[in-house]
């Protein structure tokens, strides 16, 4: 049994390596892709937005696939779809869009199904494994973002993208080798048929929390370098500070699910998130021309957004009443969440153009961030019985 659990942990790591790779590697190569296929700025914007829209519109449907064929087979389909879509999307202008669409679909499948797979194979280790796969995904994504441009200069951007189909192939083979798992249904299934997940207030709050914390993260991803340059930081230095923002969340995303497995610690974590949002975004508003303080602001924002994302994914398991429900909750929460998140970069870009300064725009972001933590605190209070059940 221990050997099986260890092998499963390695498979979780392999799957986690692919959760963002095919999306992250596209952004640094966007100018080369545009030059190759003669794409306009609008077309390139659509290309980078496609996966996020898939997260929003398709997530809620994945639970139906899980219910039909099981978590293991769903994961296998997602991995091999991702491998093929990423490998073949580089050949023509049409394929770059169609392939990226299927990349978004495949990663949506993995995002929704992975929490259910963890519960199926190692429910008692769910906090550890959730932290492990979130941390792995963050680390590999950050490394890939730094490697893809030098690699593309060496072998060409097309071949560089195709290289990243190899980790997906390895994870797919590993998923096939997982032992088949017989999931025994319990008496709660009858209850779930009467009360759908979207009929519970706590699940709606979790979906809103997921969406708002993702909105804050993707808004910072889209505009943080511009904010830093506006504050007097050189573009090169701003790039390194942006990399630090992405990297610093890695260890915290691993630790948080384990720390937040009890009600009191979950409440404390949410309060610390509130403090982190106020400090991180607040410093971006008040600090000017100070490299070290702005770097500190980037690090605080990285820790806060990494922690909030890890917490939101772990709470999907906490708020699911049974193994059978995890896929449903995951699909619903991520669907609503990413639909909210996809609007963030656009809305705050419009606010910047409207106010013609970053301070007012960032103040609006700070209000959204504070509201996010407040929603989280209310949600955790409503989920008291779920924490008690999980820690019996």
Buried (B, 14 or more C-beta within 10 A) or exposed (E): EEEEEEBBBEBBBBBBBBBBBBBBBBBBBBEBBBEBBEBEEEBBEBBBBBBBBBBBBBBBBBBEBBEEEBBBBBBBBBBBBBBBBBBBBBEEEEBBBBBBBBBBBBBBBBBBBBBBBBBBBBEEBBBBBBBBBBBBBBBBBBBBBBBBBEBBEEEBBBEBBBBBBEBBBBBBBBBEEBEEEEBEEEEBEEEBEEEEBBEBEBBBBBBBBBBBBBBBBBBBBBBBBBBBBBBEBEEEBBBEBBBBBBBBBBBBBBBBBBBBBEBEBBBEBBEBBBEBBBBBBBBBBEBEEBBEBBBBBBBBBBBBBBBBBBBBBBBBBBBBBBBBBBBBBBBBBBBBBBBBBBBBBEBBBEBBEEEEEBEBBBBBBBEBBBBBBBBBBBBBBBBEEBBEEBEE
